[in-house]
């Protein structure tokens, strides 16, 4: 049987949990690396890049350095996505609403 009150409570709970996760993600930083740590980038959980560190060894070859920076950016972005998916999966698994398809 379809219970609208139960569904509304689940939706409110999900919204509160999503807000909590979004706040946690905003306060989270991940580090992406490339070249064995010769390039590091720090990225927030909101995909805002905070810093770039380049070892003196990597600074000699501009083309290689460009590739390492790009790889570190991609690594950090992938880590943010994975962390976000992990945190959101708990919210999605708690839902028990038939026919509801979520965008994440």
C-alpha positions in Angstrom: 0.0 0.0 0.0 1.2 3.5 -0.8 1.7 5.7 2.3 2.3 9.4 1.4 3.3 10.3 4.9 6.0 7.6 5.0 7.2 8.8 1.6 7.4 12.4 2.8 9.3 11.4 5.9 11.8 9.5 3.8 12.2 12.4 1.4 12.8 14.8 4.3 15.3 12.4 5.8 17.1 12.1 2.5 17.2 15.8 2.0 18.7 16.3 5.5 21.3 13.6 4.8 22.2 15.1 1.4 22.7 18.5 3.0 25.0 16.9 5.6 27.0 15.1 2.9 27.2 18.3 0.8 28.6 20.2 3.8 31.1 17.4 4.5 32.2 17.5 0.9 32.6 21.3 1.0 35.0 20.8 4.0 36.9 17.9 2.5 40.1 18.2 0.6 41.8 15.5 -1.5 45.2 15.5 -3.0 45.8 14.3 -6.6 49.3 13.3 -7.6 51.3 12.4 -10.7 54.8 11.4 -11.5 55.3 9.6 -8.3 54.4 12.7 -6.3 56.5 15.2 -8.3 53.2 17.1 -9.0 50.5 17.4 -6.4 47.2 19.3 -6.5 44.8 19.9 -3.7 41.1 20.0 -4.5 38.1 20.6 -2.3 35.1 18.4 -2.3 33.3 21.1 -4.4 35.9 20.7 -7.2 37.7 23.9 -6.3 41.5 23.5 -6.8 43.3 25.0 -3.8 47.0 24.5 -4.5 49.6 23.0 -6.9 53.0 21.8 -5.7 55.8 21.0 -8.2 59.0 19.3 -7.3 62.2 20.9 -8.7 62.9 17.7 -10.6 59.7 18.1 -12.6 60.2 21.7 -13.5 62.9 21.1 -16.2 60.8 19.7 -19.1 57.8 22.0 -19.8 55.9 19.4 -21.9 56.3 16.7 -19.3 55.3 19.1 -16.5 52.1 20.0 -18.4 51.2 16.3 -18.7 51.9 15.8 -15.0 49.8 18.7 -13.9 46.9 17.5 -16.1 47.3 14.0 -14.7 47.3 15.3 -11.1 44.2 17.4 -11.8 42.4 14.4 -13.2 43.5 12.2 -10.2 42.1 14.8 -7.7 38.9 15.1 -9.7 38.4 11.3 -9.8 39.0 11.1 -6.0 36.4 13.8 -5.3 33.9 11.9 -7.5 34.6 8.6 -5.8 34.3 10.1 -2.4 31.0 11.8 -3.3 29.6 8.6 -4.8 30.6 6.7 -1.6 28.9 9.2 0.7 25.8 9.4 -1.4 25.4 5.6 -1.8 24.4 5.4 1.9 21.6 7.9 1.3 20.4 6.1 -1.8 20.4 2.7 -0.2 18.2 3.9 2.6 15.4 4.8 0.2 12.7 2.4 -0.4 10.5 4.2 -2.9 9.3 2.1 -5.8 9.7 3.8 -9.2 11.9 6.6 -7.8 15.0 7.1 -10.1 17.6 9.5 -8.6 20.0 11.5 -10.8 23.0 10.2 -8.8 
